[in-house]
Amino acid sequence: MRKTLLLILSLIALAACSNKPTPQQLAEDYIYSLAYHPEHLKVLSCSAVLRPDTTIFSTSYHIVAVDGEPISYREWINVTAVYTDSVKVTHVFLPEHYYCCATIECMNDCGETVHETVEVAILPNDSVIMFDTYRNRYYKSFCDTVYAQQDTLTDVREYIGYLDEWNGWICKQMLMRFHAHSDIE
């Protein structure tokens, strides 16, 4: 009898130690906590992907002239070449987190059933935040290095445009023409 009782107590203690919630459970609990009507909310699916610590490097060019037809103050079409005077390399550090994407079914204020996608981030301390909040908090440059470098870029998009607040800096992926690569030969 004592052995059986000891075995049961040890199993209960073992179960209590290994009862850490999964990232999916943490994400679902967080989504339910934000719902206006949690009784009408269903989480249809929830995936979690561990993203390790990452440093992102992105390149921007400072535009001094564009060969193309101007359509406004900062927009051109039929662009054939872009002339730059400097290059900026931006470093962004993203801490380790679980990226969770959940598909939910809920009821809106009109009583209609709607389907939505909710993205959350789970940090190593098990705190859960909306992924937009994570992006706003961490997708900021911690180091910008600017090199004086005059280039003429010819493999560019046919449309180039940027906002005044960008001060002439355009990131590489918005400037260069996209070439799809195929692994099939």
N, C-alpha and C positions, 0 to 999 in steps of 0.2 A: 504494500500500500504506500509506504514512504517513497519507494523507488518510482512508483507511478506518479505520485504527487510531485516529486522532484523533477521528473521528466516533463510533466505538464507545465510546471513553472519555468523550466529552462526553455521550452518551446515558445511560451508566451513572451519571455524576455528576448528571445531571438527574433520573433516576429515584430516586436516593438522596435528593435534596433534597425531592422531592414525595411521599415515602413516609410521610407523617404519618398515623397511624391515624385512622379516622373515629370519631365518638362511639359508634356501634354496635359497632365493633370493640373499643374500650376497655371498653365495658359487658360485652360477651361475655367478654373475657379476665378481667375482674374476677369475673364469675359463675363461670367455670370455676375460678378460683383459690380460691373459697370452698367448692366442692363437696367433699363427703366421698368421692364416687365419680365423679370427672370422666370416667372412661371410660364411664359409663352416662348421661351428661348430654347432652341435645341442646337447642340453642337453636332453637326453632321459628320465632320472629319476634322482632324487636327494633326499636323505634322510638325516635327521638331528636328532641326538640323543644327549640330554644333558647329559654330564658326570660330576657329581659333584666333588668337591675337594676330592682327594683320596691319601692315603699313601699306597704304595705297600711295602710289606716286602718279601724279597726273601732270601733263604738259600743257601749257598755254602759250600762245603766241601774241605779241603785241603788234597789231595791224597799223601800218603807216599808209598803205595805198592798196587799191583793189582795181584790177582790170576787169571790168564788167559794166553792165548798164545800171546806173543808180535808179532805184525806185523810191527812195526816201533818204533821209539824212544818214542813216546807218544800215541801209539795205541795198543789196545788188543782186541782179539776176544775170544769167549767162556769163558767170565768172570763169575766167581762164587762168588767172594768176593772182596771188596775194603776196604782197611785199611786207616783210616784218623787220623790226629792228632789235627785238630781244625775245628771249625765251624764258619762261618761268616754270620751275618745277615745284609742285606743291606736295607736301608730305602730310598725310592724314593717318593718325593711329586709331584703329578700332579695337577695343578690348574684346576678349573672348565673351561669347554669348550664345545662347540658343535662339535661333530665328524660328518662330512658330507661326504657322499660317493655318487659320481655322476657317472652315466654311460653316456658317450658321444659318438657321432658319428662325425668324422671329416675326412678331406681329407689330406693325407700326401703329401710330395713334389713330389711324382711320379703320383699324381692324383688318387690314390686308396682310397676308403672309408674304414676307419678302425674304430673299436669300442674299447674304452679304459675305464678304471675305474680311476677316480681321487678322491683322499682323501684330504680333507682340514680340518683345525681346525679353529673355530671361538671363539675368546676370549671374556670375558665379556664386553670389551670396543668396541666390534664389529670389531676389527681388524681381518683380515683373513690371514692365512698362510698355506702353504702346510703342510700336516700332518707329512711328513718326517722332516721338519724343527721343528715342535712342538716336535716330538720325540727326535731329536738331542738336543734341548734346555732343555727339562724338564726330560727326562728319565735318569737323572744322580743322583747318590747317594749323599745324603747330610749327611749320617751317616752310617758308617760301624762299627759294633761291632764284635770283634773276641773273641771267647771262646776257651781255650785249652780243647780239649775233644777227647779222643781216642775212635774210634768206629770201629766196623767191620760190614760193610753193605753187606748183602747177597741177598737182593731182588733188584738186579741191572740188568741193560741191559747186553745183551750178547756182545755188542760192546761198548767199552769206548775209547774215544780219546779226546785230547785237544791240543790247540796251546801253543807254548812256552811262548808267552806273557801273558797267563793266569796264569803263575807261579804255576801251580799245583792246582789252584782253579777251581772247576767245580760246576755249579749250580745244585741244587737238581733234577730238572726236566730232565736234560740231563744225570743224573747218575742212577736214580731209574727206575725200570721197570714200564711200564704203565699198570694200571689195569682199564679197562672200567667198570663203575658202571651202573647197570641197575635198573630202577625203577619198572620194570615188575616182578611180583612174581607169 
